[in-house]
Structure formats: C-alpha cells, structure tokens
C-alpha cells in the first residue's frame, strides 16, 4: 500500500495506468501516460514520475567493497511538477530535446534514454480545486478560492 502524503490518499484498487487521488473535500482522477509511448506538448506543466538512485555518486571506498554491485545509491520513484520542452537550453549552454525540466532547471529525459534520472510517466496537472480551469487571475481569485473551500467530494 502506498504511503499517503498529507491530505492525499491513493486508491489500492486503481489500475496501473491511472491513479485515483482523493484530496480533502475534493475528488480528481489523474491519468498517467507512459513516457515511452507519448510525450506532452511543449511548454506544458505536468506531474512527472521520476526514477533514479540517490545519492547518485558512489564514494571510492564503497566501490572497493563491492565491485560486483554496479548500481550506486538507493533506488527511488517519485512525483515532481515539471515542464516538458521539445527544445531546452540549460544554463551551461547545453541543448536538450524532448526533456522534462523542473523548477531548479534540472533536466530529465524520458525513460529509456541515457540519463541518471528518467521520467517514467507523466500526467496533466488537474484543474484548480472546485473548478474547471488551471489558472485564475486578479478579481476572480477570491471567489474561486471560496468556491473551492465550499466544495464537497463526489459520493
């Protein structure tokens, strides 16, 4: 059973391609897309499931202890908000194509491509709580927030 994050429960009986997420006072369904099969449109913010190892670097003394073990660090799989880009230039001037970029500028490639950490799945971000949009600006913010706080989960 997955460990729930604060205020979020993941259904045990959800199919592997989609996860039902219940938030306090709201319901939403997140559909995961296999990054090996399809990628999002460029510039789209997504939830990205990332896999890799932490820490990625192995100390020299650890290598001497087990030459047969080629993997370093502990394996992980987690979700982070990212933006997908068909073309991205890193701060160091490196060009990246078809990549996911996080808020710190870290670039991750779709699973199967050479990268220390890869994106296995991605999902479109849900709409704002209690609404049908991803963005509310200016005068509409307070009423949208109030509507979300007044919302109740579907039964």
C-alpha positions in Angstrom: 0.0 0.0 0.0 1.4 3.4 -0.9 2.3 5.8 1.9 -0.2 8.7 1.7 1.0 12.3 1.6 -0.6 14.9 3.8 -4.3 15.1 2.8 -3.9 12.7 -0.1 -5.0 9.0 -0.4 -4.2 6.8 -3.3 -6.7 4.0 -4.1 -5.2 0.5 -3.8 -7.5 -0.9 -6.5 -6.6 1.7 -9.1 -5.4 0.3 -12.4 -1.7 0.8 -13.1 -2.2 3.4 -15.9 -4.3 5.7 -13.7 -4.4 6.6 -10.0 -7.5 7.9 -8.2 -6.4 10.7 -5.8 -8.8 12.0 -3.2 -7.9 15.3 -1.6 -9.6 16.8 1.4 -13.1 17.9 0.3 -12.4 17.2 -3.4 -12.1 14.4 -5.9 -10.0 14.2 -9.0 -8.6 11.5 -11.3 -5.1 11.6 -12.6 -4.4 9.6 -15.8 -0.7 8.6 -16.1 0.8 8.4 -19.6 3.9 6.1 -20.2 6.7 8.5 -21.3 8.0 5.8 -23.7 4.7 5.8 -25.6 3.7 9.5 -25.8 5.1 12.9 -24.7 3.2 16.1 -23.7 3.0 19.2 -25.8 6.0 21.6 -25.4 5.7 24.1 -22.6 3.0 22.1 -20.7 3.4 21.8 -17.0 2.9 18.2 -15.9 3.3 15.9 -12.9 6.3 13.7 -13.7 7.1 10.3 -12.2 10.9 10.2 -11.9 13.1 7.2 -11.2 16.8 7.0 -10.4 19.1 6.5 -7.5 20.0 8.7 -4.5 22.7 9.6 -3.8 23.8 9.0 -7.4 27.6 9.3 -6.7 29.4 6.4 -5.0 32.3 7.0 -2.7 35.5 5.3 -3.8 35.6 3.2 -0.6 32.1 1.9 -1.4 33.3 0.8 -4.9 36.1 -1.2 -3.4 33.7 -3.1 -1.1 31.5 -4.4 -3.9 32.9 -4.4 -7.4 30.0 -6.7 -8.5 27.4 -4.1 -7.5 27.3 -1.6 -10.3 24.3 0.4 -9.1 25.1 3.3 -6.6 22.7 4.8 -4.1 19.2 3.7 -3.2 16.6 3.4 -5.9 13.6 5.8 -5.9 10.5 6.6 -7.8 8.7 9.9 -7.0 6.4 12.6 -8.5 7.5 16.2 -9.1 6.0 19.1 -11.0 7.9 19.7 -14.2 7.6 21.4 -17.6 8.0 19.4 -20.9 10.1 21.1 -23.6 10.8 19.9 -27.1 13.9 22.2 -27.1 15.6 23.5 -23.9 18.9 25.3 -23.4 20.4 24.7 -19.9 22.2 27.5 -18.1 25.5 25.9 -19.1 24.5 26.3 -22.8 23.7 22.6 -23.4 20.9 21.8 -25.8 18.3 19.3 -24.7 15.5 17.9 -26.9 12.2 16.2 -25.7 13.0 16.7 -22.0 11.3 17.5 -18.7 12.7 20.4 -16.7 12.0 21.1 -13.0 11.9 24.4 -11.2 15.6 24.2 -10.4 16.5 23.8 -14.0 17.3 20.1 -13.7 16.7 18.3 -17.0 15.4 14.7 -17.0 14.8 12.6 -20.1 12.0 10.1 -20.9 12.7 6.6 -19.6 14.9 4.5 -21.8 17.2 7.4 -22.8 20.6 7.8 -21.2 20.1 9.9 -18.0 20.8 9.3 -14.3 17.2 10.1 -13.5 14.4 9.5 -16.0 10.7 10.2 -16.3 8.7 7.0 -16.5 5.2 8.5 -16.7 3.6 12.0 -16.8 0.1 13.4 -16.2 -1.6 16.6 -17.0 -2.0 18.7 -13.8 -5.5 18.7 -12.5 -7.7 21.8 -12.6 -7.8 24.1 -9.6 -9.8 22.7 -6.7 -13.6 23.1 -7.2 -13.2 24.4 -10.8 -12.6 23.6 -14.4 -9.6 25.8 -15.1 -5.9 25.7 -14.4 -5.5 29.5 -13.8 -7.4 32.3 -12.2 -6.1 35.8 -12.1 -6.9 39.1 -10.4 -10.5 39.7 -9.3 -11.6 36.1 -9.9 -9.1 34.6 -7.4 -11.0 35.2 -4.1 -14.4 33.9 -5.5 -12.6 30.8 -6.9 -10.9 30.1 -3.6 -14.2 30.5 -1.8 -15.9 28.1 -4.2 -13.1 25.6 -3.7 -13.3 25.8 0.1 -17.1 25.3 -0.1 -16.7 22.3 -2.4 -17.5 18.8 -1.2 -16.3 15.4 -2.6 -18.4 13.4 -5.0 -20.0 10.4 -3.5 
